[in-house]
């Protein structure tokens, strides 16, 4: 057996064992997890919003995992009424658990802050609803229109006067802002017992 063949077989064995241990076995284990009660697959709009969440890197500042008592103060902070369970993430392809918390955890944001107006204003200019926020603004998800050009189907966003456009203009949410809001409203933890059964 040549030296080159030994090197190839050794590398192939190392890669095969790594793939099996780090990808295949965990994937098989996770495939048996059932969704927690109340968890549903994403609609088209919600999936588009999730894609925008991923595209804009929201994961870098927000986590999506409420830690149990003894592992942090998440529940005392009001970030969720219960800890996260594996079944909460069944429909996520590439989980957005995150590790940084520059901003609050979002895994139960739909329960804490369901207002569409608040979320849209927060996306347009975070400091308009959350003074001192370090979150960047996302003005490209909105359009400033003359009030006379607003269509009945347009979603106008009430903005704090300090950040509002000039007189006679309004902020209108584009589809991507609406989709992102729809995705955020899927982030709601249903009340469950400690064993994961619905109450």
C-alpha positions, 0 to 999 in steps of 0.5 A: 500500500502506497503512502498516498493511499494511507494518507487518503484513507486516514483523511477519509476516515477522519472526515467520515467519523467527524461527519457521523459524530457532529452531523448525522447522529445529532440530525437523527436524534433531532428528527424524533422531536415533536413540536411543542403544543401551539407550535406551527409551521411558517406561512409564506409571509412568516418565512419571508420575514424569517429570511429577512431576520436572517439576512439582516443579522438580527441574530447577532444582537438578539437570542431566541432561547429563554433559559430555565431558572438557575441558568439565568434571569430570563424568566424574572426579566419577563423574557418568557413565562417558561424556558425554551424546549427543543420542540419550539424549534422543530420548524426552524431550518438553521436555528436562530438561538444566538449567543449575544444579548446586546438587545433582549431575547426575542423568543417570546416577543409576541407575548410581550409586545404584540403591537404592530405599530410599535414594531414598525416604529421600532424598525423605522427608528428604534429610539422613537419607541425605546429611548437609548436603544443602540439598535440600528434603524432600518429605513429601507424597509419603509417609504416616506410618502406625501399624505395625499399619495397614500393608498388604502392598502398602505400600512402607515406607521405612527412615528414620534414627532421627534423622528417623524417626516416633515409636515404632510408626509407619512411613513409607509411600511414596505412588504419586508417590514410587514413580513418581519413583523409577521415572523416576530409574531410567531415567537410566542411561548405557549404555557406548558408544564415542566414536562412539555405538556400544554396546561 
